[in-house]
Structure formats: structure tokens, C-alpha cells
Amino acid sequence: MMRALAMALFLVLPTVAGAQHFTDPEMVRKILGMTRANWVAVREFDGRDLVYFTHLMAYRCGLTELRYGINSDAADTVFEMEPCYTDEATPNAIKGLPYISLPLGSVERVVVEITYADGLAERAVFGRAGPIEP
């Protein structure tokens, strides 16, 4: 499975200079489309439910907004993404905390809506164990 994913990424990723920064919305859309199952993760840690958006934060330079909802059908809360560090060698570096903390056992479902820099949007729904629906 991982080998097939690696090959698929190799085939869709351009090799031009600057493309390795994953800032182009079309390229980011392709990558996030293939890795949708990794958009969100729920982890119990230190008596809390942590909802991680790490994967999406790694591609935030191609996004303008990330909204989420907990145990709801509505993605009505904005996750404040850190900026894209365009003046640095790794503009997608994650320097802040890519998660939210909630009471232990409170997260049953997470709905996520992302908006790409070109205005197109996608939605996915996750449970504690992973994706529920695209």
C-alpha cells in the first residue's frame, strides 16, 4: 500500500524548482486527495482527546482555510493555521501546535472542510478510528 502511494505521489509531483514546497493549490489538492485518510487523527493523551490536523498543516501553503466541527455535521469552527513561511527554505514547516485538546472521550466524530488557495473546497468526516466518509 505504501509503495503504491509513494509511486502515485512520484507520478503526480512536478520536479520543477520550488515545487518541493507544496504551495501550489492544484498539487496540494492531488496530494490531499490521495492521502485523505490522514487529514485528521484523534489520540487519547494525558487524560484528553487530542484532534490532530498535522497532515493538513503540512500542506497549508496551498490552503486558505481549515474549518472543523466536533460531533456535528457542520464545520463551523476555524482552525487558525500558522502562516506559510515563504521567506524560508521550508515554507510548510510546522512551528505551532497542530492539534486541539478536548475532554477525554468527548470526540466521536470530526467533520473537516478545507478551502484551497484557488477557492475550491473539500469535506471529509472522521471518527475516532479514522475516516468515515469522503
N, C-alpha and C positions, 0 to 999 in steps of 0.2 A: 504494500500500500504506500509506504513512504517513498519507495523507489519510483513508483508511478507518479506520485505527486511531485517529486524532485524533477523528473523528466518533463512533466507538464509545465512546471514553472520555467525550466530551461527553455522550452519552446516558445513561451509567450513573452518572456522578458527581453526587451531590447538590450543591445550591447553598446549603444552609443554612450559617450561620456555624459555623466550626470544622471543617467537612467538608474544607476545603482542606488540613488537616493529615494526612489519610490515616491516621487512627488506628483507625478502625472496622474490625473483622475482616471483616465482610461486604463492605465497599467494597474493602478491600485484596485479598480473595480474587478479586473480579471483575477488578481491575486486573492482578493477578499471573497470573490465568488467561488474560487476553488478551495478556500480554507474557511468557509462559513461556520463549520462545526467548532472552530477555535475562537470565534469572536468573543465569547463570554465564558467565564468559568466561575463556579461557586465552590468555595472552600470553607470548611469549618476550621477556625484557628483561634486559640486563646479565648474560648467561650463566645465567639462571634461568628456570624456568617460574613465572609468577605466575597464580594462580587467583583471579579477582576475583568478589566477592559484592556488588558495589556496588549493583546494581539491587535486590536483596533488602534491603540495608541502608537504602535509601531508603524502604522500606515497613515497617521493623522495628517500628514502633509498633503495628502490627496483628498482630504475631507474638510468640510466646513462646519459640520455639526454632528454630534452624537447625542441622541436622546434615549432615555430608557424608562421603563416602568417596572415596578416590583409587584408581583401578584395582581397584575392588571392587564387589560388589553391595550391600554393607552401608554404610549411612550411620551409622558408629559414632563419628564424631568431632564434638564440639560446636564450632561456630564461636561464639566469645564475642562477642555483639552488644553494642555500646555502648548505654547507656540511651536511652530516649525522653526528650527534653528538654521535658517537659510545661510547665515554667515559662517557656519561651522562645517567641518568635514562630514559630520553625521547629523543632518538636519532632523532625523527621526529619533534621535537619542531620547530616552525617557529619563527625565531627571526628577519628576514628581511621583506621587503615589498613583498608580493606575487602577485603584480599586475604591470601593465604598465599603463601609463597615455597618452591619445591621445586627439586631439581636439574633442570638443563636436559634436556628431552626425556623426563622421567620421567612426565609426565601423559598418559595415553592416554584416560582415562575418569573422569568425576566424577559421582557419584550424590549428589543433594541431596534432603533431606526437610525440609519446613518445617511448623511447627505454628502455626496461627493462635491468637489470643487466646481464641477460643471453643472451642478443643480439637480442631477439625478439622485434618487433616493432608493434605499432598500431597507427591508424589515426582516427580522428573524426572531423566533421565540425559543427560549431555552428553559429547561428545568434544572433541578439540582444536579442531574447526571449528564446534562448536555442538551443538544438541540432537540426541540420538539417538532418544529416546523420551519420551513424556509421563509 
